[in-house]
Amino acid sequence: MPHASVRIIDLSLPIDENAAEPFPVKIKRLDHRRGADYLGWALAIAREKSLPEKIQGLISYFMGRKKISKRSFPDEEFISEERVTASVHTGTHLDAPYHFGTRCAGKEAKQIEDIPLEWCYGDGVVLDFTDKASGTSITKEEVHIALEKIGYTIKPFDIVLINTGADRHWQKKEYLFKFPGMSQEATEWLVEQGVKIIGIDALGFDRPFKCMVEDYLTTGDASVLWPSHLYGRQREYCHIERLANLKKIPKPFGFKVACFPINIKGVGASWVRAVAIV
């Protein structure tokens, strides 16, 4: 049993096919009763090698011979099974350097499988930017002010959590565009302090897609497009998008964060069940 003084706060959003997503989620569910019947006919053909044998196996199954069905199990239930079709950027997820570009600081960029697990567990720091307007950038100066407010000095391998309050819009259309983003200068400064993982409770780490694209089409300045993402080609760091419940962490520092990504080979991002351990 956990020690009575330890509190674990879930900082993650679920993968939900009913939520507003840039890339739709599909979840195919096989319930316990249908799972039993599925097992029966799958076994009927899996044991046979040739097509005629498989056909004969199915005939035997449907005629009731060599048959496993829901009636073979207590309460007519076997086990459930679900299949999820979703982007690795669905729900709370960690972006590895490979997401930002094929190379980082002149070397091959790390994919999810390459991320040192030591980066994913460490001292947490919450910075409050809930008063920032949607569509604006969080500046380096504002990061300094937020740190001064809580009396904290960033050290290497801190996991910095950016609280914008955007998770209150979860499952609403506003979630897709109502949040501020990190400026490149703010991201760069944190990474220069030795920070390897920065998390935010918004849909994206940079400003909303619409804001960046409109600015680019108006000015022709390509530097407004995903500046913090693309900074990851210069210096190695990861960021977490779509955190939640940062307001539930009772103090701005003095707690641990665990944010281990699911180990998927050859990808630039993966889902995490991020938690704060207080």
DRENDO-1510 file (C-alpha; in Angstrom, 1 decimal, always signed):
<recs>
REC; n; res; u; v; w
REC; 1; MET; +0.0; +0.0; +0.0 .
REC; 2; PRO; +1.3; +3.5; -0.7 .
REC; 3; HIS; +2.4; +5.6; +2.2 .
REC; 4; ALA; -0.5; +7.7; +3.6 .
REC; 5; SER; +1.4; +10.9; +3.0 .
REC; 6; VAL; +1.9; +10.3; -0.7 .
REC; 7; ARG; -0.6; +11.8; -3.1 .
REC; 8; ILE; -0.6; +11.0; -6.9 .
REC; 9; ILE; -2.3; +13.5; -9.2 .
REC; 10; ASP; -3.3; +12.4; -12.7 .
REC; 11; LEU; -2.0; +15.0; -15.2 .
REC; 12; SER; -3.3; +13.2; -18.2 .
REC; 13; LEU; -6.3; +13.4; -20.6 .
REC; 14; PRO; -7.9; +10.2; -21.8 .
REC; 15; ILE; -7.9; +9.0; -25.4 .
REC; 16; ASP; -11.6; +9.6; -26.2 .
REC; 17; GLU; -13.3; +9.1; -29.6 .
REC; 18; ASN; -16.0; +11.6; -28.6 .
REC; 19; ALA; -13.6; +14.5; -28.0 .
REC; 20; ALA; -12.7; +17.1; -30.6 .
REC; 21; GLU; -9.5; +15.9; -32.2 .
REC; 22; PRO; -7.5; +17.2; -35.3 .
REC; 23; PHE; -7.2; +13.5; -36.2 .
REC; 24; PRO; -10.3; +11.4; -35.3 .
REC; 25; VAL; -10.0; +8.5; -32.9 .
REC; 26; LYS; -11.6; +5.2; -33.6 .
REC; 27; ILE; -12.1; +2.5; -30.9 .
REC; 28; LYS; -13.5; -0.9; -31.9 .
REC; 29; ARG; -14.8; -2.7; -28.9 .
REC; 30; LEU; -15.4; -6.5; -28.6 .
REC; 31; ASP; -17.4; -7.1; -25.5 .
REC; 32; HIS; -17.1; -10.2; -23.3 .
REC; 33; ARG; -19.9; -12.2; -24.9 .
REC; 34; ARG; -18.9; -11.5; -28.5 .
REC; 35; GLY; -15.3; -12.1; -27.5 .
REC; 36; ALA; -16.1; -15.7; -26.6 .
REC; 37; ASP; -17.8; -16.3; -30.0 .
REC; 38; TYR; -14.9; -14.6; -31.8 .
REC; 39; LEU; -12.5; -16.8; -30.0 .
REC; 40; GLY; -14.4; -19.9; -31.2 .
REC; 41; TRP; -14.5; -19.2; -34.9 .
REC; 42; ALA; -10.9; -17.8; -34.8 .
REC; 43; LEU; -9.6; -21.0; -33.3 .
REC; 44; ALA; -11.7; -23.0; -35.8 .
REC; 45; ILE; -9.6; -21.6; -38.7 .
REC; 46; ALA; -6.3; -20.9; -36.9 .
REC; 47; ARG; -5.5; -24.5; -36.3 .
REC; 48; GLU; -5.9; -25.4; -40.0 .
REC; 49; LYS; -3.2; -24.8; -42.6 .
REC; 50; SER; -4.8; -25.0; -46.0 .
REC; 51; LEU; -7.8; -23.1; -47.3 .
REC; 52; PRO; -10.0; -26.2; -47.6 .
REC; 53; GLU; -9.1; -27.2; -44.1 .
REC; 54; LYS; -10.0; -23.7; -42.9 .
REC; 55; ILE; -13.3; -23.9; -44.7 .
REC; 56; GLN; -14.0; -27.3; -43.1 .
REC; 57; GLY; -13.1; -25.9; -39.7 .
REC; 58; LEU; -15.6; -23.1; -40.1 .
REC; 59; ILE; -18.3; -25.6; -41.2 .
REC; 60; SER; -17.6; -27.7; -38.1 .
REC; 61; TYR; -17.8; -24.6; -36.0 .
REC; 62; PHE; -21.1; -23.5; -37.3 .
REC; 63; MET; -22.5; -27.0; -37.1 .
REC; 64; GLY; -21.7; -27.1; -33.5 .
REC; 65; ARG; -18.7; -29.5; -33.6 .
REC; 66; LYS; -15.4; -28.4; -32.1 .
REC; 67; LYS; -17.1; -25.3; -30.9 .
REC; 68; ILE; -16.1; -22.8; -28.3 .
REC; 69; SER; -18.7; -20.1; -27.6 .
REC; 70; LYS; -20.0; -17.9; -24.8 .
REC; 71; ARG; -21.7; -21.0; -23.4 .
REC; 72; SER; -18.2; -22.4; -22.7 .
REC; 73; PHE; -17.5; -19.8; -20.0 .
REC; 74; PRO; -19.0; -18.8; -16.7 .
REC; 75; ASP; -21.8; -16.2; -17.1 .
REC; 76; GLU; -21.4; -16.6; -20.8 .
REC; 77; GLU; -18.5; -14.2; -20.7 .
REC; 78; PHE; -14.9; -14.6; -22.0 .
REC; 79; ILE; -12.7; -11.4; -22.1 .
REC; 80; SER; -13.1; -8.0; -23.7 .
REC; 81; GLU; -10.8; -6.7; -26.4 .
REC; 82; GLU; -10.4; -3.2; -27.9 .
REC; 83; ARG; -8.6; -1.9; -30.9 .
REC; 84; VAL; -7.6; +1.8; -31.0 .
REC; 85; THR; -6.8; +3.7; -34.2 .
REC; 86; ALA; -5.3; +7.0; -33.2 .
REC; 87; SER; -2.4; +9.5; -33.9 .
REC; 88; VAL; +0.5; +9.3; -31.4 .
REC; 89; HIS; -0.4; +13.0; -30.8 .
REC; 90; THR; -3.8; +12.1; -29.4 .
REC; 91; GLY; -4.4; +12.8; -25.7 .
REC; 92; THR; -1.6; +13.5; -23.4 .
REC; 93; HIS; +1.6; +12.7; -25.3 .
REC; 94; LEU; +5.4; +13.4; -25.3 .
REC; 95; ASP; +7.0; +14.8; -28.5 .
REC; 96; ALA; +10.6; +13.5; -29.0 .
REC; 97; PRO; +13.3; +15.5; -30.9 .
REC; 98; TYR; +12.5; +13.4; -34.1 .
REC; 99; HIS; +9.1; +15.1; -34.2 .
REC; 100; PHE; +10.8; +18.4; -34.7 .
REC; 101; GLY; +13.1; +17.3; -37.5 .
REC; 102; THR; +15.3; +14.4; -38.7 .
REC; 103; ARG; +18.4; +16.0; -37.1 .
REC; 104; CYS; +19.1; +17.8; -33.8 .
REC; 105; ALA; +22.3; +19.7; -33.2 .
REC; 106; GLY; +23.9; +18.1; -36.2 .
REC; 107; LYS; +23.1; +14.5; -35.1 .
REC; 108; GLU; +20.2; +12.1; -35.8 .
REC; 109; ALA; +17.3; +13.2; -33.7 .
REC; 110; LYS; +16.1; +10.9; -30.9 .
REC; 111; GLN; +12.9; +9.0; -31.5 .
REC; 112; ILE; +10.7; +7.8; -28.6 .
REC; 113; GLU; +12.6; +4.6; -28.1 .
REC; 114; ASP; +15.8; +6.6; -27.6 .
REC; 115; ILE; +14.6; +9.0; -24.9 .
REC; 116; PRO; +16.5; +8.3; -21.7 .
REC; 117; LEU; +14.0; +7.3; -19.0 .
REC; 118; GLU; +15.9; +9.4; -16.5 .
REC; 119; TRP; +14.6; +12.5; -18.3 .
REC; 120; CYS; +11.0; +11.3; -17.6 .
REC; 121; TYR; +11.1; +11.3; -13.8 .
REC; 122; GLY; +12.3; +14.3; -11.8 .
REC; 123; ASP; +11.5; +17.4; -9.8 .
REC; 124; GLY; +8.4; +19.2; -11.0 .
REC; 125; VAL; +7.9; +23.0; -11.3 .
REC; 126; VAL; +4.5; +24.6; -12.1 .
REC; 127; LEU; +4.6; +28.1; -13.7 .
REC; 128; ASP; +1.3; +29.9; -13.7 .
REC; 129; PHE; +0.2; +31.6; -17.0 .
REC; 130; THR; -3.5; +31.4; -16.5 .
REC; 131; ASP; -3.8; +35.1; -17.0 .
REC; 132; LYS; -2.3; +35.0; -20.5 .
REC; 133; ALA; -4.6; +35.8; -23.4 .
REC; 134; SER; -5.3; +33.2; -26.0 .
REC; 135; GLY; -3.2; +33.4; -29.1 .
REC; 136; THR; -0.3; +35.2; -27.4 .
REC; 137; SER; +3.2; +33.9; -26.7 .
REC; 138; ILE; +4.7; +33.3; -23.3 .
REC; 139; THR; +7.9; +35.3; -23.3 .
REC; 140; LYS; +11.3; +34.6; -21.6 .
REC; 141; GLU; +10.7; +37.6; -19.3 .
REC; 142; GLU; +7.3; +36.2; -18.2 .
REC; 143; VAL; +9.0; +32.9; -17.3 .
REC; 144; HIS; +11.5; +34.9; -15.2 .
REC; 145; ILE; +8.6; +36.7; -13.5 .
REC; 146; ALA; +6.7; +33.5; -12.8 .
REC; 147; LEU; +9.9; +32.0; -11.2 .
REC; 148; GLU; +10.4; +35.0; -9.1 .
REC; 149; LYS; +6.8; +34.9; -7.9 .
REC; 150; ILE; +7.3; +31.4; -6.5 .
REC; 151; GLY; +11.0; +31.9; -5.4 .
REC; 152; TYR; +12.4; +29.1; -7.4 .
REC; 153; THR; +15.6; +28.7; -9.5 .
REC; 154; ILE; +15.5; +26.2; -12.4 .
REC; 155; LYS; +18.1; +23.4; -12.3 .
REC; 156; PRO; +19.1; +20.7; -14.8 .
REC; 157; PHE; +16.5; +18.0; -15.4 .
REC; 158; ASP; +13.7; +19.8; -13.7 .
REC; 159; ILE; +10.4; +19.0; -15.5 .
REC; 160; VAL; +8.7; +22.3; -16.1 .
REC; 161; LEU; +4.9; +22.4; -16.3 .
REC; 162; ILE; +3.2; +25.4; -18.0 .
REC; 163; ASN; -0.2; +26.0; -16.5 .
REC; 164; THR; -2.4; +28.0; -19.0 .
REC; 165; GLY; -5.8; +26.7; -17.7 .
REC; 166; ALA; -6.6; +25.5; -21.3 .
REC; 167; ASP; -7.6; +22.1; -20.0 .
REC; 168; ARG; -10.9; +23.6; -18.8 .
REC; 169; HIS; -12.0; +23.6; -22.5 .
REC; 170; TRP; -11.4; +19.9; -22.9 .
REC; 171; GLN; -14.2; +18.3; -25.0 .
REC; 172; LYS; -15.3; +21.7; -26.3 .
REC; 173; LYS; -14.4; +23.2; -29.7 .
REC; 174; GLU; -12.6; +26.0; -27.8 .
REC; 175; TYR; -9.9; +23.5; -26.8 .
REC; 176; LEU; -8.6; +23.6; -30.4 .
REC; 177; PHE; -7.7; +27.3; -30.4 .
REC; 178; LYS; -8.2; +28.9; -27.0 .
REC; 179; PHE; -4.7; +28.9; -25.4 .
REC; 180; PRO; -1.4; +30.8; -25.4 .
REC; 181; GLY; +1.8; +29.1; -26.6 .
REC; 182; MET; +5.5; +29.1; -25.6 .
REC; 183; SER; +7.8; +31.5; -27.5 .
REC; 184; GLN; +11.0; +30.2; -28.9 .
REC; 185; GLU; +13.0; +32.5; -26.6 .
REC; 186; ALA; +11.2; +31.1; -23.5 .
REC; 187; THR; +11.7; +27.5; -24.6 .
REC; 188; GLU; +15.4; +28.2; -25.4 .
REC; 189; TRP; +16.1; +29.7; -22.1 .
REC; 190; LEU; +14.6; +26.8; -20.2 .
REC; 191; VAL; +16.5; +24.3; -22.3 .
REC; 192; GLU; +19.8; +26.3; -21.7 .
REC; 193; GLN; +19.2; +25.8; -17.9 .
REC; 194; GLY; +19.4; +22.0; -18.5 .
REC; 195; VAL; +15.7; +21.3; -18.7 .
REC; 196; LYS; +14.9; +18.3; -20.9 .
REC; 197; ILE; +11.1; +18.1; -20.6 .
REC; 198; ILE; +8.6; +21.0; -20.7 .
REC; 199; GLY; +4.9; +20.3; -20.5 .
REC; 200; ILE; +1.9; +22.4; -21.3 .
REC; 201; ASP; -1.8; +21.8; -20.6 .
REC; 202; ALA; -2.9; +23.1; -24.1 .
REC; 203; LEU; -3.6; +21.3; -27.4 .
REC; 204; GLY; -0.2; +22.5; -28.7 .
REC; 205; PHE; +3.1; +23.8; -27.4 .
REC; 206; ASP; +3.3; +26.8; -29.7 .
REC; 207; ARG; +0.5; +29.2; -30.3 .
REC; 208; PRO; -2.8; +27.9; -31.9 .
REC; 209; PHE; -2.5; +26.8; -35.5 .
REC; 210; LYS; -4.9; +29.4; -36.7 .
REC; 211; CYS; -2.9; +32.3; -35.2 .
REC; 212; MET; +0.4; +31.1; -36.6 .
REC; 213; VAL; -0.9; +30.5; -40.1 .
REC; 214; GLU; -2.7; +33.9; -40.2 .
REC; 215; ASP; +0.4; +35.7; -39.1 .
REC; 216; TYR; +2.5; +33.9; -41.7 .
REC; 217; LEU; +0.0; +34.7; -44.5 .
REC; 218; THR; -0.1; +38.3; -43.5 .
REC; 219; THR; +3.6; +38.9; -43.0 .
REC; 220; GLY; +5.4; +36.2; -45.0 .
REC; 221; ASP; +7.6; +35.7; -41.9 .
REC; 222; ALA; +8.2; +31.9; -41.6 .
REC; 223; SER; +9.7; +32.3; -38.1 .
REC; 224; VAL; +6.1; +32.6; -36.7 .
REC; 225; LEU; +5.4; +28.9; -37.7 .
REC; 226; TRP; +5.9; +26.5; -34.8 .
REC; 227; PRO; +9.0; +28.3; -33.4 .
REC; 228; SER; +9.4; +26.2; -30.3 .
REC; 229; HIS; +8.9; +23.0; -32.2 .
REC; 230; LEU; +11.5; +23.9; -34.7 .
REC; 231; TYR; +13.9; +25.1; -32.0 .
REC; 232; GLY; +14.2; +21.4; -31.1 .
REC; 233; ARG; +16.4; +21.0; -34.2 .
REC; 234; GLN; +19.0; +23.2; -32.5 .
REC; 235; ARG; +19.0; +21.9; -29.0 .
REC; 236; GLU; +17.7; +18.6; -27.7 .
REC; 237; TYR; +14.6; +18.7; -25.6 .
REC; 238; CYS; +11.1; +17.1; -25.4 .
REC; 239; HIS; +7.8; +18.6; -24.6 .
REC; 240; ILE; +4.5; +17.2; -23.4 .
REC; 241; GLU; +1.2; +18.5; -24.9 .
REC; 242; ARG; -2.3; +18.2; -23.5 .
REC; 243; LEU; -1.6; +17.9; -19.8 .
REC; 244; ALA; -4.5; +18.4; -17.3 .
REC; 245; ASN; -5.2; +19.2; -13.7 .
REC; 246; LEU; -2.1; +21.3; -13.1 .
REC; 247; LYS; -4.2; +23.5; -10.8 .
REC; 248; LYS; -4.6; +20.4; -8.5 .
REC; 249; ILE; -0.9; +20.3; -7.7 .
REC; 250; PRO; -1.0; +22.0; -4.2 .
REC; 251; LYS; +2.4; +23.7; -4.5 .
REC; 252; PRO; +4.5; +25.1; -7.3 .
REC; 253; PHE; +7.6; +22.9; -6.6 .
REC; 254; GLY; +8.7; +20.3; -4.1 .
REC; 255; PHE; +7.0; +17.4; -5.9 .
REC; 256; LYS; +8.0; +14.7; -8.5 .
REC; 257; VAL; +6.7; +14.2; -12.0 .
REC; 258; ALA; +6.6; +10.9; -13.8 .
REC; 259; CYS; +5.9; +11.0; -17.5 .
REC; 260; PHE; +7.2; +7.8; -19.2 .
REC; 261; PRO; +6.1; +7.4; -22.8 .
REC; 262; ILE; +4.8; +4.2; -24.3 .
REC; 263; ASN; +7.7; +2.6; -26.1 .
REC; 264; ILE; +6.7; +2.6; -29.8 .
REC; 265; LYS; +9.5; +1.9; -32.3 .
REC; 266; GLY; +10.3; +4.4; -35.0 .
REC; 267; VAL; +8.0; +7.3; -34.0 .
REC; 268; GLY; +8.4; +10.9; -33.0 .
REC; 269; ALA; +5.8; +11.0; -30.2 .
REC; 270; SER; +4.0; +8.7; -27.8 .
REC; 271; TRP; +1.2; +8.7; -25.2 .
REC; 272; VAL; +2.1; +9.2; -21.6 .
REC; 273; ARG; +0.2; +8.8; -18.3 .
REC; 274; ALA; +1.8; +11.8; -16.6 .
REC; 275; VAL; +1.4; +12.1; -12.9 .
REC; 276; ALA; +2.5; +14.4; -10.1 .
REC; 277; ILE; +3.7; +12.7; -6.9 .
REC; 278; VAL; +3.3; +15.0; -3.9 .
</recs>
